[in-house]
Amino acid sequence: MSAPTPLAELVGPVIRDLARRSGKDLTRWLDQVARLRGCTEPVRLTGETLTVDAGTGEVLHTYTTNTEPHGQLLVRCGNRRASRCPSCAELYRADTYHLIRAGLIGGTKGVPETVRTHPRVFATLTAPSFGPVHRGPNKNSAPQVCHPRRTGPACFDRHAADDPRIGQPLDPDSYDYIGHVLWNAHAGDLWRRFTIYLRRHLAGAAGMSQAAFNRQVKVSFAKVAEYQTRGVVHFHAIIRLDGRPDDPDDTTPIPPPDSATVQLLDGAIRSAAAAVRIDAPDLGQPTTDLRWGDQVDVKLINPADFDQDGEADQLTEQKVAGYVAKYATKAAESAGTLDRRIRSQDLTRLREKGANEHAARLIRTAWTLGDPITHPELLDLKLRKWAHMLGFRGHFSTRSRAYATTLGKIRQERADYRQAQLLETGWAYDPDTTLVLAHWRFAGQGYTPGESLLAGHLNDQPPKGAHHDHDHE
């Protein structure tokens, strides 16, 4: 690899970038970059704000981006994907961690500490097989023979953890690519139906009608989607049983009745997952119905801070929160696909853009199925829009209303804290007595080529691509 470009050589291109539009000095641009705290794809805004006294109407302060370099203000992109912006993704991960932790431990963010005594499990629901794929080391990281079969596709290798063949089909020609894409496209609906079935199966296992059970017990959850190396999503979920408050608008978790046990929850999760079915569109693929795979994993969440007696099958609250938060910043790119939407002209260059052969074939399958002329019945799945996600268009991180707080509230807490700091130092006006009128317009995203080089040096990160003007978005 070539040596890094000296910092002194980068200043010239940046100044030329700045002078090309506004001629403003470099100091203000450096100040903006510092405020971005490492964001690699900042959003560029144009506009102005007016701060007025709410009582008298006196104008206290005005701001316009006309005085900024390029005539634009740079703000953090807020992207949750680590592959797109590590800095913003890290903040998203931390916020998600605190949200998940609050619903497990309580004592913060409006969740009582009694949630630690509620029945809680960490469940994993996977997809069925669409054809044999190469397998890596087992759960203990020990190499295993991949597929030692006497008939059909076989592989007798012991793949290392970094072997690029892991997750790739043994026989791509017999692999059910259509079924795979359709399963991803319906994964969100499979989860929705699972939550409905779970309540029914809990009531049945408790020997109660669903209405009677729902009057006593509430099912709360927080889940995250993860892509397996074969390019199909599976869901990790914290599922908790709460009592039902007398006030229907009260979302504060309370202890459930004694009849709501972990054993009841474990059995209902397994039976509900096995019962969910969605008829697959008849497109000539082997898959006739869409369902969860046979591998349903349910583990007790240990309420202690450490594993009890070293039991490997028990998880601590801290481990679960960290695990869920980590996967909240990952997407399909971990399965060898792309982290940006594609266009028709990209289909012949998928390998050049970084997709592996299996992911490229899944993308092309999704694109073909998304043709509104040949497959109008699949139009609602928006397969072309989500082809880079291999058909999955659901949210990666979701929670039920009563699980804990929201990411929005966590972000507002942080904003309020910063506002309080500024008020103490005299750098902000009292929001109770002032009114801010603002008008903003999106002007593009990312750095210019010169900015990208210098910002990468300043943030000690590899430079990202040039910004995109609004007309090209």
Salt bridges, closest charged atoms under 4 A:
ASP31 OD2 - ARG28 NH1 2.50
ASP31 OD2 - ARG35 NE 3.16
GLU41 OE1 - ARG84 NE 3.43
GLU41 OE2 - ARG340 NH2 2.48
GLU48 OE2 - HIS439 ND1 3.56
GLU68 OE1 - ARG28 NE 2.62
GLU90 OE2 - ARG93 NH2 2.78
ASP95 OD1 - ARG414 NH1 2.91
ASP157 OD2 - ARG165 NH1 2.97
ASP163 OD2 - HIS159 ND1 2.98
ASP163 OD2 - ARG165 NH2 2.93
ASP173 OD1 - ARG361 NH1 3.83
ASP189 OD1 - ARG192 NH2 2.79
ASP189 OD2 - ARG193 NE 3.48
GLU226 OE1 - HIS234 NE2 2.84
GLU226 OE1 - HIS236 NE2 2.51
ASP242 OD1 - HIS118 ND1 2.76
ASP242 OD1 - ARG240 NE 2.76
ASP266 OD1 - ARG270 NE 2.64
ASP289 OD2 - ARG277 NE 3.22
ASP294 OD1 - ARG291 NH1 3.79
ASP305 OD1 - ARG116 NH2 3.54
ASP307 OD2 - LYS319 NZ 2.93
GLU317 OE1 - ARG116 NH2 2.63
GLU317 OE2 - ARG120 NH1 3.08
ASP339 OD1 - ARG340 NE 3.93
ASP346 OD1 - ARG349 NH2 3.28
ASP346 OD1 - LYS353 NZ 3.70
GLU357 OE1 - ARG351 NH1 3.07
GLU357 OE2 - ARG364 NH2 3.34
ASP371 OD2 - ARG384 NH2 3.79
GLU377 OE2 - HIS375 ND1 3.59
GLU413 OE1 - LYS109 NZ 3.28
GLU451 OE1 - ARG44 NH1 3.39
GLU451 OE2 - HIS70 NE2 2.97
ASP469 OD1 - ARG21 NH2 3.59
ASP469 OD1 - HIS467 NE2 2.85
